[in-house]
Amino acid sequence: MKKQLLKTIFTFVALLSTSVFFAQDYSFKNYDWNEKEIKIEVPKKYETEKEIILSRNVKIEVVVNKNTATQYRLIHEKKYINSDDAIERNNKVYIPFGDEENVLITKVRVILKNGKVINLDKKDIKEEVDQEKGMKYNYFALNGLEKGALIEKLYIIEEAPDLKGNTIKMQDQYPIADFNFELIAPAHLVFKTKSYNGLSEPVLDEKKIENKKVWSISEKDITALKDDEAYSNWDVKLKLFRYKLDANLFSGGKNLNNFKEYATTTYERVNPVLDKKQEKAIATFCSSIPDSKDPQEQIWNIENKIKKTIIYDKYIDSKENLSDVISTKQANSLDIIKLYVAVFKYFKVEQNLVFTTSRYKVPFDKDFESYENLNDFLFYFPGIKKYLSPTEIEYRLPLFPNYLGNNNGLFIKEKVFAGVSMGIGEINFIEIPGTEITHDFMDITVDFTKDLENPLITSHMTYGGYSGMNFQPIKDFVSADQYKTMLKSISENYTLQSEYKTLTTENDGTEFIGKQPYKLNLTFDGKDMIQKAGENYLFSVGQTIGRQMEFYQENKRVLPIEIDYPHYYTRKIKIILPDGAKIKNLDKFVMNFKTDLNGKTEAAFTSNYAQNKNEVTIENTEFYNIINYPLTSFEQYKAVINAAADFNKIVVIVTQ
């Protein structure tokens, strides 16, 4: 389990203060599977499924001993395998294990359809290393797996408790015939819970286990929700169960883990009173930051200085003070926030510290105050209405990781009461920069005047905002040869693998991010886009805009559409013909596809052409103004996406 900023700000002691009277072993310490239960029974309705979870049993129990809280988690699952694909997917069973977890029991067995049982235990655990991520994984290798087999696994894990907020996924990509969940805690602890997306509410039982409360959910026949639909947000559409510690009857604590408390405490931590040594260090640090009367440029200069000077590592220990952060040039999450805050104060820049989480992980529910939603942070500047990501080295204002936008966040604002500064928390929506930022342009000229079989193609491409982020930072982080290789790879999207004649770029590197768009200028021979057909030449003009994604959906769409960020494309293609040449099929360029919501066009692909003697000009625009589109708009949206792919396939006939 990764350490998070919130775990450096708060401790569990105040919330869990209690007496030894309540301390006891966890209730499922002797839990085991039935050694005699080796018969495979698949409900008739699931007999044709390729893969099904016959049962999943999850128990989470919080045990308190003096001032220490420990969590025990049980996972017991039976999965039926009924296809070659399922065999391939399940021939390894990974063991859930993190830095702060201790696996107490780990067992896996395979029951074959002939009744043979293959038992695996700790001695059968293997290890693999992901060199790219630098992570180790432990797993059971399931040899001899066959159709009709049952995989049964059982884990009991000891770990730090998830009292500040946790989400349990109660749905999967495969059907679940029977799901049982229990949250078990000492009787003096009160948990707040919430169910999402049609999940039933938990049932509280205060008599099942002595001196314990048990919140339980039992669901049968949970339908599969496939995670294979493009432009969707699968994780937040599942049946979800959320919980957090809300009260401690023994200590009298109520409304625990609330946003108001988090805002107050966090503000105090990131706004310490600086001594003279720290003030001098900040002043010296700021002296090399260029001044600007433009607020956005001033903030950009601050961000650029810190990111090019201080190495951020969330896992290192906190420094004693900001002088040490500056001298060692290292900072963890708390340190980096404190440094930004101090520098913003020096330049008198008003800011809000914003805590949020990835919109692709769990929903930020403003009505369910869970610290689980406060894992990531940004700065917001009310004066310019823009955001800054303090930890992502490649980003610059106004761009920040798009997965943190289109989402709610806890905005911590400074307020002064009777001369005392305090942090006040408000829930607001985090807007992602729109199409005014992420706007791409293509200006293409195809010159046939010298050779009908090999036109000269000149492309000027401009990538703005998030599109530019795909290219702009790379130059600063790779060698010159690697950058040249990357540029060649980009060019091949437009040249059809052919060698280019010239290739130049503009606005490379982080110094232009958020200021200037990335530009790529390309010239190449277009012979690979020409086919001779008798006296005619077939020109694949649509390929000049590069390969386009095709959006197909074989099955009925289930999830609404969600894209990463708004974006806009403007393309212009000029075809210059020699005297006497003619061009046919131009009517194919007349296209008009739209997605309308509430009387407004929110996505579109439109195209048209004009001809003036020996010059043909083709122009198209494609845009996606918003991030979320309802399921009812799916067919319209799909038509817009596929229109670009259809344009890419257009072939015209050129004759002399």
LOPALUM-790295 format. One line per field, with one value per residue (C-alpha): residue number from 1; x, y, z; chain. Coordinates in steps of 0.02 Angstrom, whole numbers, plus 50000, padded with zeros to 5 digits. Layout:
residues N
k: NUM_... .
east: X_... .
north: Y_... .
up: Z_... .
c: A_... .
end
This chain:
residues 656
k: 1_2_3_4_5_6_7_8_9_10_11_12_13_14_15_16_17_18_19_20_21_22_23_24_25_26_27_28_29_30_31_32_33_34_35_36_37_38_39_40_41_42_43_44_45_46_47_48_49_50_51_52_53_54_55_56_57_58_59_60_61_62_63_64_65_66_67_68_69_70_71_72_73_74_75_76_77_78_79_80_81_82_83_84_85_86_87_88_89_90_91_92_93_94_95_96_97_98_99_100_101_102_103_104_105_106_107_108_109_110_111_112_113_114_115_116_117_118_119_120_121_122_123_124_125_126_127_128_129_130_131_132_133_134_135_136_137_138_139_140_141_142_143_144_145_146_147_148_149_150_151_152_153_154_155_156_157_158_159_160_161_162_163_164_165_166_167_168_169_170_171_172_173_174_175_176_177_178_179_180_181_182_183_184_185_186_187_188_189_190_191_192_193_194_195_196_197_198_199_200_201_202_203_204_205_206_207_208_209_210_211_212_213_214_215_216_217_218_219_220_221_222_223_224_225_226_227_228_229_230_231_232_233_234_235_236_237_238_239_240_241_242_243_244_245_246_247_248_249_250_251_252_253_254_255_256_257_258_259_260_261_262_263_264_265_266_267_268_269_270_271_272_273_274_275_276_277_278_279_280_281_282_283_284_285_286_287_288_289_290_291_292_293_294_295_296_297_298_299_300_301_302_303_304_305_306_307_308_309_310_311_312_313_314_315_316_317_318_319_320_321_322_323_324_325_326_327_328_329_330_331_332_333_334_335_336_337_338_339_340_341_342_343_344_345_346_347_348_349_350_351_352_353_354_355_356_357_358_359_360_361_362_363_364_365_366_367_368_369_370_371_372_373_374_375_376_377_378_379_380_381_382_383_384_385_386_387_388_389_390_391_392_393_394_395_396_397_398_399_400_401_402_403_404_405_406_407_408_409_410_411_412_413_414_415_416_417_418_419_420_421_422_423_424_425_426_427_428_429_430_431_432_433_434_435_436_437_438_439_440_441_442_443_444_445_446_447_448_449_450_451_452_453_454_455_456_457_458_459_460_461_462_463_464_465_466_467_468_469_470_471_472_473_474_475_476_477_478_479_480_481_482_483_484_485_486_487_488_489_490_491_492_493_494_495_496_497_498_499_500_501_502_503_504_505_506_507_508_509_510_511_512_513_514_515_516_517_518_519_520_521_522_523_524_525_526_527_528_529_530_531_532_533_534_535_536_537_538_539_540_541_542_543_544_545_546_547_548_549_550_551_552_553_554_555_556_557_558_559_560_561_562_563_564_565_566_567_568_569_570_571_572_573_574_575_576_577_578_579_580_581_582_583_584_585_586_587_588_589_590_591_592_593_594_595_596_597_598_599_600_601_602_603_604_605_606_607_608_609_610_611_612_613_614_615_616_617_618_619_620_621_622_623_624_625_626_627_628_629_630_631_632_633_634_635_636_637_638_639_640_641_642_643_644_645_646_647_648_649_650_651_652_653_654_655_656 .
east: 50000_50077_50108_50001_50014_49864_49952_50091_49966_49855_49877_49757_49789_49659_49525_49555_49597_49516_49554_49621_49445_49399_49558_49537_49590_49501_49343_49390_49561_49510_49422_49463_49387_49296_49425_49288_49195_49270_49114_49097_48920_48883_48708_48623_48607_48797_48844_48889_48989_49174_49220_49117_49150_49041_49071_49171_49180_49266_49284_49371_49392_49467_49546_49599_49730_49769_49814_49849_49727_49756_49651_49627_49561_49496_49469_49394_49346_49291_49309_49245_49351_49261_49363_49539_49542_49496_49635_49761_49697_49702_49859_49939_49856_49939_49954_49894_50042_50100_50231_50121_50038_50076_50000_49952_49867_49884_49811_49758_49686_49623_49481_49476_49314_49361_49370_49559_49621_49786_49837_49961_50034_50180_50311_50230_50242_50347_50415_50425_50500_50429_50590_50498_50401_50537_50412_50409_50255_50222_50105_50049_50077_49926_49992_49868_49722_49581_49405_49279_49403_49375_49507_49485_49594_49601_49700_49704_49804_49859_49875_49852_49667_49572_49479_49487_49398_49395_49301_49259_49217_49066_49060_49179_49208_49132_48969_48971_48844_48862_48951_48959_49045_49067_49143_49179_49232_49231_49060_49120_49167_49035_49060_48975_48935_48866_48820_48833_48765_48623_48715_48606_48634_48725_48634_48700_48706_48765_48733_48818_48988_49008_49067_49071_48970_48950_48896_48855_48803_48746_48711_48673_48685_48787_48798_48964_49019_49149_49299_49320_49223_49326_49299_49224_49257_49230_49294_49167_49019_49038_48933_49036_49031_49116_49147_49243_49258_49131_49122_49208_49084_49222_49316_49162_49232_49099_49099_49275_49376_49277_49337_49329_49453_49564_49567_49608_49745_49823_49827_49922_50046_50086_50092_50220_50294_50464_50616_50744_50852_50708_50649_50824_50833_50664_50717_50879_50786_50659_50790_50827_50644_50604_50475_50326_50177_50076_50005_50004_50183_50238_50161_50237_50409_50388_50335_50478_50607_50549_50531_50704_50785_50702_50691_50522_50511_50352_50437_50584_50577_50521_50655_50664_50632_50625_50809_50852_50732_50819_50997_50972_50862_50747_50566_50426_50241_50228_50393_50351_50183_50264_50395_50266_50159_50308_50363_50185_50177_50342_50272_50100_50012_49841_49814_49703_49777_49663_49651_49568_49592_49593_49419_49463_49483_49340_49206_49234_49069_49045_48911_49025_49176_49309_49495_49513_49468_49614_49764_49821_49843_49847_49858_49717_49738_49574_49645_49674_49559_49695_49779_49958_50022_50165_50235_50224_50390_50338_50182_50172_50030_49891_49908_49894_49857_49688_49631_49627_49507_49322_49308_49269_49405_49428_49488_49580_49568_49652_49533_49579_49472_49517_49692_49716_49738_49644_49612_49432_49381_49255_49206_49218_49227_49398_49381_49498_49567_49454_49471_49542_49701_49699_49676_49774_49801_49857_49904_49947_49996_50002_50094_50067_50140_50308_50254_50080_50154_50253_50179_50277_50184_50217_50135_50137_50063_50028_49985_49912_49883_49867_49906_50071_50108_50130_50285_50347_50428_50519_50667_50719_50720_50803_50964_50975_50977_50824_50732_50776_50709_50548_50525_50550_50417_50296_50330_50290_50109_50096_50224_50164_50336_50425_50580_50546_50641_50644_50583_50594_50513_50473_50439_50521_50551_50468_50509_50368_50237_50086_50158_50176_50107_50220_50252_50309_50354_50371_50404_50404_50370_50191_50223_50161_49991_49974_49915_49914_49751_49760_49766_49710_49801_49717_49770_49736_49719_49639_49799_49888_49804_49880_49800_49636_49554_49405_49272_49177_49066_49011_48898_48767_48848_48829_48935_48916_49057_49198_49351_49514_49499_49409_49501_49482_49558_49565_49633_49665_49727_49774_49796_49888_49864_49963_49877_49753_49736_49567_49511_49357_49264_49274_49096_49162_49234_49062_49033_48929_48914_48862_48823_48693_48652_48521_48510_48697_48825_48955_49049_49061_49157_49119_49208_49191_49293_49314_49397_49475_49546_49692_49684_49570_49554_49481_49442_49375_49348_49328_49294_49240_49188_49143_49208_49048_48917_48763_48731_48585_48710_48822_48773_48794_48962_49023_48977_49084_49234_49219_49199_49383_49427_49314_49398_49565_49506_49450_49531_49515_49548_49673_49682_49797 .
north: 50000_50164_50298_50450_50631_50620_50483_50606_50736_50635_50488_50356_50377_50511_50419_50249_50286_50147_50017_49841_49781_49786_49706_49532_49422_49445_49342_49242_49185_49003_49027_48894_48819_48654_48519_48396_48513_48462_48451_48585_48652_48784_48859_48814_48996_49011_48847_48932_49074_49076_49129_49155_49195_49068_49149_49290_49313_49469_49513_49667_49679_49819_49760_49883_49845_49990_50133_50024_49978_49835_49779_49600_49564_49398_49356_49188_49161_49019_49047_48930_48919_48870_48930_48934_49123_49101_48972_49094_49237_49134_49028_49144_49192_49347_49371_49541_49608_49785_49876_49886_49716_49548_49394_49276_49141_49111_48956_48910_48749_48691_48567_48481_48421_48240_48281_48286_48422_48514_48605_48748_48836_48948_48832_48850_49040_49111_49285_49395_49567_49706_49790_49939_49977_49913_49805_49625_49513_49349_49224_49044_48960_48852_48710_48587_48708_48648_48692_48649_48677_48777_48893_48924_49049_49105_49248_49328_49488_49596_49779_49960_50002_50100_50210_50373_50300_50145_50082_49901_49848_49734_49699_49625_49596_49424_49372_49345_49216_49252_49397_49417_49561_49601_49752_49708_49832_49857_49909_50083_50128_50197_50189_50291_50191_50218_50105_50157_50105_49996_49904_49863_49955_49861_49777_49816_49674_49714_49540_49423_49442_49494_49674_49695_49779_49692_49782_49653_49652_49497_49503_49365_49358_49517_49546_49566_49741_49725_49841_49843_49996_50138_50313_50256_50260_50082_50094_50221_50136_49973_49927_50008_50008_50147_50166_50274_50292_50422_50417_50345_50317_50284_50447_50548_50592_50630_50672_50605_50618_50768_50894_51042_50960_50908_51086_51163_51041_51039_51229_51235_51105_51191_51368_51358_51515_51537_51585_51711_51574_51505_51677_51716_51549_51584_51762_51698_51561_51686_51811_51705_51692_51821_51953_51980_52095_51959_51849_51691_51716_51750_51588_51496_51566_51506_51332_51319_51370_51246_51101_51131_51152_51035_50847_50781_50608_50567_50426_50518_50583_50760_50890_50985_51152_51240_51290_51105_51077_51213_51162_50975_51008_50867_50867_50747_50790_50894_50983_51028_51103_51205_51270_51322_51406_51504_51560_51611_51714_51797_51852_51891_51764_51713_51525_51384_51214_51084_50901_50777_50606_50526_50525_50356_50274_50318_50453_50611_50620_50790_50712_50573_50653_50522_50557_50425_50565_50674_50579_50705_50892_51046_51234_51343_51529_51625_51777_51684_51533_51407_51258_51201_51025_51041_50865_50823_50882_50886_50993_51182_51303_51298_51112_50979_50791_50779_50636_50759_50873_50859_50812_50887_50940_51009_51190_51253_51442_51563_51669_51794_51805_51933_51944_51754_51662_51498_51369_51351_51205_51213_51082_51150_51078_51066_51121_51050_51177_51174_51181_51357_51273_51102_51154_51068_51139_51055_51154_51035_51072_50935_50996_50892_51021_50934_50752_50673_50509_50588_50749_50852_50860_50996_50984_51113_51039_51129_51036_51140_51106_50923_50868_50961_50875_50714_50788_50948_50883_50737_50835_50879_50699_50599_50605_50695_50528_50465_50626_50610_50432_50492_50626_50498_50388_50535_50577_50399_50427_50551_50487_50305_50246_50340_50443_50627_50760_50888_50889_51034_51072_51227_51257_51095_51073_51116_51300_51315_51207_51314_51457_51403_51255_51120_51133_51001_51048_50907_50887_50720_50634_50573_50429_50300_50386_50369_50220_50214_50149_50155_50338_50391_50420_50370_50487_50438_50618_50573_50489_50657_50692_50534_50377_50402_50295_50192_50164_50002_49923_49746_49728_49847_49996_49992_50135_50321_50410_50494_50565_50628_50812_50929_50952_51034_51000_51118_51046_51125_51030_51122_51019_51107_51026_51055_51144_51032_50906_50865_50793_50686_50625_50792_50769_50639_50782_50849_50779_50837_50735_50810_50765_50885_50900_51017_51111_51137_51049_50974_50864_50873_50827_50939_50947_51037_51089_51230_51233_51380_51330_51213_51229_51127_51174_51049_51104_51006_51036_50908_50950_50879_51020_50921_50766_50671_50616_50516_50341_50407_50506_50357_50330_50515_50520_50362_50438_50591_50484_50373_50520_50562_50381_50387_50548_50461_50332_50455_50429_50553_50524_50638_50638_50731 .
up: 50000_49947_50076_50046_50097_50210_50311_50350_50410_50526_50645_50702_50889_50926_50831_50907_51087_51188_51321_51323_51365_51182_51116_51042_50897_50733_50716_50560_50623_50602_50436_50307_50152_50158_50125_50079_49961_49796_49689_49555_49548_49417_49411_49248_49195_49195_49111_48946_49023_48978_49154_49311_49493_49583_49752_49825_50012_50081_50264_50334_50521_50625_50788_50923_51054_51171_51054_50903_50767_50647_50500_50442_50269_50205_50022_49978_49797_49684_49498_49362_49204_49044_48894_48823_48848_49031_49053_48981_49090_49249_49235_49362_49526_49596_49783_49846_49942_49977_50080_50234_50219_50295_50214_50355_50251_50065_49985_49810_49743_49575_49565_49396_49319_49356_49541_49555_49673_49648_49807_49808_49960_50006_49934_49763_49760_49619_49590_49437_49417_49310_49256_49182_49342_49459_49552_49611_49603_49689_49608_49598_49430_49390_49283_49211_49210_49096_49042_49174_49315_49474_49548_49733_49825_50005_50079_50251_50258_50406_50362_50416_50432_50301_50426_50331_50181_50074_49921_49884_49707_49711_49524_49398_49213_49240_49323_49510_49566_49752_49839_50027_50114_50298_50385_50566_50700_50889_50955_51003_50825_50707_50518_50385_50228_50055_49909_49726_49557_49618_49757_49907_50070_50210_50354_50529_50656_50833_50904_50781_50866_51048_51070_50882_50747_50580_50421_50288_50105_50013_49827_49704_49515_49492_49305_49218_49171_49035_49040_48852_48795_48723_48793_48958_49145_49201_49379_49438_49353_49448_49599_49737_49928_50025_50210_50333_50522_50575_50765_50918_51059_51184_51156_51107_50937_50807_50622_50607_50447_50388_50260_50380_50498_50353_50284_50452_50498_50325_50316_50481_50421_50255_50325_50466_50543_50462_50563_50496_50422_50321_50268_50204_50111_50027_49980_49904_49811_49743_49688_49534_49483_49347_49393_49280_49284_49199_49340_49234_49177_49356_49418_49269_49315_49495_49440_49314_49445_49576_49455_49380_49551_49675_49650_49707_49786_49882_49979_50058_50237_50271_50296_50460_50377_50208_50219_50212_50065_49966_50014_49981_49828_49881_49939_49978_49961_50118_50086_49907_49957_50095_49974_49843_49976_50043_49870_49822_49981_49938_49769_49844_49733_49796_49787_49849_49889_49809_49859_49744_49664_49493_49417_49344_49515_49632_49620_49723_49814_49898_50009_50073_50158_50132_50141_50006_49886_49943_49877_49746_49751_49641_49664_49602_49566_49581_49492_49329_49359_49318_49401_49431_49468_49594_49573_49387_49319_49135_49160_49164_49199_49138_49102_49238_49232_49148_49261_49407_49313_49272_49454_49623_49742_49917_49896_50051_50055_50175_50279_50413_50570_50704_50633_50632_50468_50450_50317_50257_50149_50005_49878_49701_49526_49439_49259_49127_49002_48850_48662_48669_48736_48653_48472_48334_48160_48000_47845_47702_47524_47390_47235_47077_46958_46941_46939_46942_47004_47146_47216_47341_47506_47633_47805_47942_48101_48264_48424_48565_48749_48797_48618_48628_48794_48696_48614_48696_48857_48777_48712_48890_48950_48808_48709_48542_48449_48543_48504_48321_48321_48402_48269_48131_48212_48216_48035_47979_48031_47887_47761_47760_47819_47679_47714_47733_47636_47776_47956_48077_48244_48343_48528_48590_48776_48941_48925_48797_48884_48925_48823_48642_48544_48475_48288_48165_47985_47861_47675_47586_47420_47404_47283_47410_47409_47219_47120_46929_46854_46666_46618_46792_46954_47117_47256_47437_47493_47660_47716_47723_47892_47967_48031_48124_48257_48203_48335_48323_48454_48419_48570_48634_48720_48909_48977_48941_48850_48944_48856_48930_48885_48762_48598_48429_48257_48109_47947_47777_47624_47464_47306_47163_46992_46833_46689_46601_46745_46817_46983_47021_47176_47266_47327_47450_47551_47594_47769_47918_48078_48244_48424_48494_48679_48750_48586_48571_48461_48578_48454_48266_48109_47961_47794_47628_47476_47352_47181_47093_46924_46960_47150_47263_47446_47570_47747_47894_48078_48215_48396_48564_48678_48833_48922_48965_48839_48891_48829_48727_48620_48585_48402_48362_48450_48362_48194_48232_48283_48130_48011_48032_47992_47839_47783_47799_47670_47537_47366_47222_47038_46950_46761_46641 .
c: A_A_A_A_A_A_A_A_A_A_A_A_A_A_A_A_A_A_A_A_A_A_A_A_A_A_A_A_A_A_A_A_A_A_A_A_A_A_A_A_A_A_A_A_A_A_A_A_A_A_A_A_A_A_A_A_A_A_A_A_A_A_A_A_A_A_A_A_A_A_A_A_A_A_A_A_A_A_A_A_A_A_A_A_A_A_A_A_A_A_A_A_A_A_A_A_A_A_A_A_A_A_A_A_A_A_A_A_A_A_A_A_A_A_A_A_A_A_A_A_A_A_A_A_A_A_A_A_A_A_A_A_A_A_A_A_A_A_A_A_A_A_A_A_A_A_A_A_A_A_A_A_A_A_A_A_A_A_A_A_A_A_A_A_A_A_A_A_A_A_A_A_A_A_A_A_A_A_A_A_A_A_A_A_A_A_A_A_A_A_A_A_A_A_A_A_A_A_A_A_A_A_A_A_A_A_A_A_A_A_A_A_A_A_A_A_A_A_A_A_A_A_A_A_A_A_A_A_A_A_A_A_A_A_A_A_A_A_A_A_A_A_A_A_A_A_A_A_A_A_A_A_A_A_A_A_A_A_A_A_A_A_A_A_A_A_A_A_A_A_A_A_A_A_A_A_A_A_A_A_A_A_A_A_A_A_A_A_A_A_A_A_A_A_A_A_A_A_A_A_A_A_A_A_A_A_A_A_A_A_A_A_A_A_A_A_A_A_A_A_A_A_A_A_A_A_A_A_A_A_A_A_A_A_A_A_A_A_A_A_A_A_A_A_A_A_A_A_A_A_A_A_A_A_A_A_A_A_A_A_A_A_A_A_A_A_A_A_A_A_A_A_A_A_A_A_A_A_A_A_A_A_A_A_A_A_A_A_A_A_A_A_A_A_A_A_A_A_A_A_A_A_A_A_A_A_A_A_A_A_A_A_A_A_A_A_A_A_A_A_A_A_A_A_A_A_A_A_A_A_A_A_A_A_A_A_A_A_A_A_A_A_A_A_A_A_A_A_A_A_A_A_A_A_A_A_A_A_A_A_A_A_A_A_A_A_A_A_A_A_A_A_A_A_A_A_A_A_A_A_A_A_A_A_A_A_A_A_A_A_A_A_A_A_A_A_A_A_A_A_A_A_A_A_A_A_A_A_A_A_A_A_A_A_A_A_A_A_A_A_A_A_A_A_A_A_A_A_A_A_A_A_A_A_A_A_A_A_A_A_A_A_A_A_A_A_A_A_A_A_A_A_A_A_A_A_A_A_A_A_A_A_A_A_A_A_A_A_A_A_A_A_A_A_A_A_A_A_A_A_A_A_A_A_A_A_A_A_A_A_A_A_A_A_A_A_A_A_A_A_A_A_A_A_A_A_A_A_A_A_A_A_A_A_A_A_A_A_A_A_A_A_A_A_A_A_A_A_A_A_A_A_A_A_A_A_A_A_A_A_A_A_A_A_A_A_A_A_A_A_A_A_A_A_A_A .
end
